[in-house]
Amino acid sequence: MADSCGSESTTAPDEGFPQNRRIRRGVDFKRAFDRRCSVADDLFIVYACENELLFSRIGLSVSRKVGPAPVRNRWKRLIREVFRRMSQEANCGVDFVVIPRTHRSKTTSPPSLKLTHQSLQSLLPRARRRLQKPKQ
């Protein structure tokens, strides 16, 4: 039965986060961790490794230490939204695994979209540059 409100016409199909931009297999996460190329700040740890694709993907590892399920899901939505908005980082052929840092404070709420954006906007290019450096 069709919706009489026309809800299909109000959603923009290009504003979603496509499944092919997500790291979902354990092998891909392991490859990023084994590459041992990471950068961090107060909010996140980001691991990076090259992929054989023309676009970047993001993987999320949000531990139960961060909080209950609704809080973990909020973290994931924030990180995916920031990655979706960062167009230049999304087309560099790198897999990024983002891990929120657990805070010792009593608040379990995730940061604002602005703080998340500022943090990832500095970390993702740093991780990509670190990948380009020759190993010593």
Beta strands, then each sheet from edge to edge (+ up, - down):
strand 1: 38-40
strand 2: 44-50
strand 3: 57-60
strand 4: 94-100
sheet 1: 1+ 2- 4+ 3+
end
